[in-house]
Amino acid sequence: MNLRVYKVRDGAKLPVRAHAADAGIDLFYCPDQTEHPMYGADYCVHSGESKIVPTGIKVEVPYGYMLEIKNKSSVAAKKQLLVGACVVDSGYNGEVFVNLHNVGTRSRILQPGQKIAQAVLISVEPCVVVECSTDTLNDNSARGSGALGSTGDR
């Protein structure tokens, strides 16, 4: 399957799969100094701060799929930068941004072209939401209605 990508500005890097067997394709920081003067060439994410980081690309996600933006293990482990909820739907046609959270104790500097996250193309099964008039949901479940920690995770 082909994933069509468009660079919205000079300096943007196409997503890359580092190894053929990798699930994700790497995404890179690409500042937009024209439209968003708050993004300099280098971009600081302070400790405890969340930033919406531009990638400089648009992606045509095929119908029936979503692109889920996920942590890049090296970025998360070494820089303590974690990805927040990021789903790119097939109908979205704007630039892809990454929601980064600095959970570490030090500020982190992003430089243009630096890997910041990875994206995984995931098949989505369309569903119709149907309201039930009686609560018979999962009546045959061995788990029951136990919530967090109900399976004995201690």
C-alpha positions as CSV (number, residue, x, y, z in Angstrom):
1,M,0.0,0.0,0.0
2,N,1.2,3.5,-0.8
3,L,0.9,6.4,1.7
4,R,0.8,9.7,-0.2
5,V,2.7,12.5,1.6
6,Y,3.0,16.2,0.6
7,K,5.7,18.5,2.1
8,V,3.9,21.7,3.1
9,R,7.2,23.7,3.3
10,D,10.9,23.5,2.5
11,G,12.9,21.6,5.1
12,A,10.2,19.0,5.7
13,K,11.4,15.4,5.7
14,L,9.3,12.5,4.4
15,P,8.4,9.9,7.0
16,V,10.8,6.9,6.8
17,R,10.7,3.3,8.0
18,A,14.2,2.7,9.5
19,H,13.9,-1.1,9.0
20,A,11.7,-3.1,6.7
21,A,10.1,-4.9,9.6
22,D,9.3,-1.8,11.7
23,A,5.6,-1.1,12.4
24,G,6.0,2.7,12.5
25,I,7.4,5.3,10.2
26,D,9.5,8.1,11.8
27,L,8.2,11.6,11.9
28,F,10.5,14.7,12.1
29,Y,10.2,18.2,13.6
30,C,9.9,20.9,10.9
31,P,9.5,24.5,12.1
32,D,7.2,26.9,10.4
33,Q,8.7,30.3,11.1
34,T,6.5,32.1,8.6
35,E,3.0,31.2,9.8
36,H,4.0,30.4,13.4
37,P,6.7,32.8,14.6
38,M,6.7,31.1,18.0
39,Y,8.5,28.2,16.4
40,G,12.1,29.1,16.0
41,A,14.7,26.9,14.2
42,D,15.3,25.2,17.6
43,Y,12.3,24.7,19.8
44,C,12.3,24.2,23.5
45,V,9.9,21.9,25.4
46,H,10.3,22.8,29.1
47,S,9.9,20.3,31.9
48,G,6.2,19.6,32.6
49,E,5.2,21.3,29.4
50,S,3.1,20.1,26.4
51,K,3.7,21.5,22.9
52,I,2.1,20.9,19.5
53,V,5.0,20.2,17.2
54,P,4.8,20.7,13.4
55,T,6.1,18.0,11.0
56,G,5.8,20.0,7.8
57,I,3.8,17.2,6.0
58,K,0.3,16.3,5.0
59,V,-0.7,12.7,4.7
60,E,-3.5,11.2,2.7
61,V,-4.7,8.4,5.0
62,P,-6.7,5.9,3.0
63,Y,-10.4,5.4,3.8
64,G,-10.8,2.6,6.4
65,Y,-7.5,3.5,8.1
66,M,-6.1,5.9,10.6
67,L,-2.6,7.0,11.3
68,E,-1.8,6.8,15.0
69,I,1.1,8.9,16.2
70,K,3.0,7.0,18.9
71,N,6.1,7.4,21.1
72,K,9.5,6.8,19.5
73,S,11.1,4.6,22.1
74,S,14.5,6.3,22.0
75,V,12.9,9.8,22.3
76,A,10.7,8.7,25.2
77,A,13.5,6.9,27.1
78,K,16.4,9.3,26.5
79,K,14.6,12.6,26.4
80,Q,11.4,11.9,28.4
81,L,9.3,13.3,25.5
82,L,6.0,11.4,25.3
83,V,3.3,11.6,22.6
84,G,-0.2,12.6,23.7
85,A,-3.3,11.4,22.0
86,C,-2.7,11.7,18.3
87,V,-5.0,10.2,15.7
88,V,-5.0,11.3,12.0
89,D,-8.3,10.3,10.4
90,S,-8.7,9.6,6.8
91,G,-10.8,12.8,6.3
92,Y,-8.1,15.1,7.7
93,N,-6.3,17.1,5.1
94,G,-4.1,19.5,7.2
95,E,-0.5,19.4,8.4
96,V,0.3,16.6,10.8
97,F,1.3,17.8,14.3
98,V,2.6,15.8,17.2
99,N,1.5,16.5,20.8
100,L,4.7,16.2,22.8
101,H,4.8,16.1,26.6
102,N,8.0,16.6,28.5
103,V,7.7,14.4,31.6
104,G,11.3,14.8,32.5
105,T,13.0,17.2,34.8
106,R,15.1,19.1,32.1
107,S,14.0,21.2,29.2
108,R,14.5,19.6,25.8
109,I,15.5,21.3,22.6
110,L,14.1,20.1,19.3
111,Q,16.2,20.8,16.2
112,P,14.8,20.8,12.7
113,G,14.9,17.4,11.1
114,Q,15.1,15.6,14.5
115,K,13.0,12.5,14.9
116,I,10.1,13.2,17.4
117,A,7.6,10.3,17.0
118,Q,6.5,7.5,14.8
119,A,3.2,6.9,12.9
120,V,1.5,3.5,12.5
121,L,-1.1,3.0,9.8
122,I,-4.0,1.0,11.4
123,S,-7.1,-0.5,9.8
124,V,-10.3,0.8,11.3
125,E,-13.5,-1.3,11.3
126,P,-16.5,1.1,10.8
127,C,-19.3,0.5,13.3
128,V,-22.7,1.8,14.0
129,V,-23.5,2.9,17.6
130,V,-26.7,1.2,18.8
131,E,-28.3,2.1,22.2
132,C,-29.6,-0.8,24.2
133,S,-32.8,-0.4,26.3
134,T,-31.6,-3.0,28.9
135,D,-28.2,-3.6,30.4
136,T,-27.4,-7.1,29.1
137,L,-24.0,-6.1,27.8
138,N,-21.3,-8.8,28.3
139,D,-23.6,-10.8,30.6
140,N,-21.6,-13.9,29.7
141,S,-18.2,-12.4,30.6
142,A,-16.1,-14.1,33.3
143,R,-14.7,-10.8,34.2
144,G,-18.0,-9.2,35.3
145,S,-18.3,-5.5,36.0
146,G,-15.0,-5.1,37.9
147,A,-13.1,-1.9,37.0
148,L,-9.5,-0.8,37.5
149,G,-7.4,-3.5,39.3
150,S,-10.3,-6.0,39.4
151,T,-8.1,-8.7,37.8
152,G,-5.6,-8.7,40.6
153,D,-2.9,-6.5,39.1
154,R,-0.9,-5.6,42.2
